[in-house]
Amino acid sequence: MESIVKDMSLARSGHDKINWVKNFMPVMSAIEREFSQSKPFAGKKIALSLHVEAKTAYLTKVLKNAGAEVILTGCNPLSTQDDVAAALVEDGIKVFAIHGCTEEEYNNFIERAIIFEPDIFIDDGGDFVNLLLTKHREVIPKILGGSEETTTGVYRLRALEKRGELPFPMIAANDAYCKYLFDNRYGTGQSTWDGIMRTTNLVVAGKNVVIAGYGWCGKGAAMRAKGLGANVIVTEVDPIKAIEAVFDGFRVMPMIDAAKVGDIFLTLTGDKDVITGEHFPLMKNGVVLANSGHFDIEINIPQLEKISVSRKKVRHNIEEFLQSDGRKIYLLAEGRLVNLASGDGHPAEIMDLSFAVQFFSAAHILHNHAKLENKVYLMPDEINKRIAEIKLASTGVKIDSLTEEQKIYQRAA
């Protein structure tokens, strides 16, 4: 199978991007140094359905150097960086990804990764698993297991497990401490606002920013919005998270009320129909809508289009929806992940931790698949601690250790 990328002449720029992030991913570099010697994945195939950008590229290279035959495809039609895709092909990795591909092409690319018959796979959002179960079940017996990168994908996996339809063990990499505490909070928080500000060139300070969802991603986005000087409003369905938002100093209200006062709306729930046709008529002229949940279903775009007089592109990654009363509602990045569709995604230092989790998830599946059931598993604590220790060592930070007396005391308590 030949790779499918946009333009191989872009490869040099892609190599520059990969080399840049490598300088700031010391955990992955330590993993590469260790496992390029032992090559634990020798003779194994690993498929990745992830955002095709520089940090992901480095993960694929580390897996390849650890002995795996690697294939990479996208998990979002707008998050692929074509120069990075070309660079990876030059480095001997099969890639099926083109920025702005159609829905049909997007699914076809994932299917090509599936029929590669991987032993292990890494998914982001659950599209790989969905196509595997609905169209390519013949590949299932070959698969040892996989891991899932994001909240939305873990929701889908747990639903499959609950129905007894999960045919292999999965690691919920998203739920690992070294993933969600940093990636979802600090990564999403920073990269989302990078994408919004880069796209709009508007000030955040003084605006009413509505954050839909106060999970770890929502916490990070709210924290960054507050730091930029915004008046932050949180909408929630979980009373505990709502109280937490109140204690963190934010206003909390239903979306129907927030719709009347918000200037920038940001959805991060992992669910559908967070902002719908009942909210759009209440919004002020010039509001900006953005999404950092995995799929473009949190803002109901068909309903927005239905009530609009016109829909047109007014700036790169900005569409204007003109209302009959003259109000203009602006949608960023087609309602897709604004931090990747309009930016470069999470910072390298953050993905250093997240992709270390993914590497060790794959290794855990490799070494333990025979005794794992067809369930969704959490990352073992010792692996989280190992990743954190490597990260601390790379930054020169030292911490205390328990004395023998303290260990005895804890065991006896």
Secondary structure, DSSP 8 states (H G I E B T S, - for coil): ---B-S-GGGHHHHHHHHHHHHTT-HHHHHHHHHHHHH-TTTT-EEEEES--SHHHHHHHHHHHHTT-EEEEE-SSTT---HHHHHHHHHTT-EEE--TT--HHHHHHHHHHHHTT--SEEEESSSHHHHHHHHH-GGGGGG--EEEE-SHHHHHHHHHHHHTT---S-EE-GGGSHHHIIIIIIIIHHHHHHHHHHHHH----TTSEEEEE--SHHHHHHHHHHHHTT-EEEEE-S-HHHHHHHHHTT-EE--HHHHTTT-SEEEE-SSSS-SB-TTTGGGS-TTEEEEE-SSSTTSB-HHHHHHTEEEEEEEETTEEEEEETTS-EEEEEGGGSBHHHHSS--S-HHHHHHHHHHHHHHHHHHHHHGGG--SSEE---HHHHHHHHHHHHHHHT-------HHHHHHHHH-
